[in-house]
Amino acid sequence: DWIAVNGAELVKNVVVFLIILLIGKIVVGWVKSLTQTALQKSGRLNEMLQGFLVNLAGKLLWLVVWVVALSQFIDVGPLIAGLGVGGFILGFAFQDTLGNFAAGMMILANNPFAVGDFVEVGGHSGVVKELNLMATTLTTPDNKKITIPNSSVWGSSITNYTALDTRRVDM
């Protein structure tokens, strides 16, 4: 009985759902391509940050596509409210991690130093061996490996000794 009464509506909703996903796939690919091209033309951001921003744009667009597609079957209002509350709770729980992440984004965007530079940051000095979104790794002159959270790096003064070709030494 249920299939006879609601079958046509279900088939229509499934077809619309699939069409939304197909169009969403095309639009997400197109927007990611445009974002990648625009970021490469700007020349201000390094490749890691460009890749992150392109992937973030793609993931956010896919989230929107799925919410629109699911609206064919369920009421998405409570789902969106739940995502908002969940995001708030996760943001509060991971505030230190998100602070390091935001500082890493600022370091990558402003580029005060690069891998291979000799720097003094957060009370430590050494050669930058690794730079990611969460932490910066230095190797000291006496061969110690120091990993500094990016919030400490961005929150302190940064001295880059190898940024300029010449240096004055007072004796």
Secondary structure, DSSP 4 states (H G I P E B T S, - for coil): -HHHHHHHHHHHHHHHHHHHHHHHHHHHHHHHHHHHHHHHHH--S-HHHHHHHHHHHHHHHHHHHHHHHHTTTS--HHHHHHHHHHHHHHHHHTHHHHHHHHHHHHHHHH-S--TT-EEEETTEEEEEEEE-SSEEEEE-TTS-EEEEEHHHHHTS-EEETTSSS------
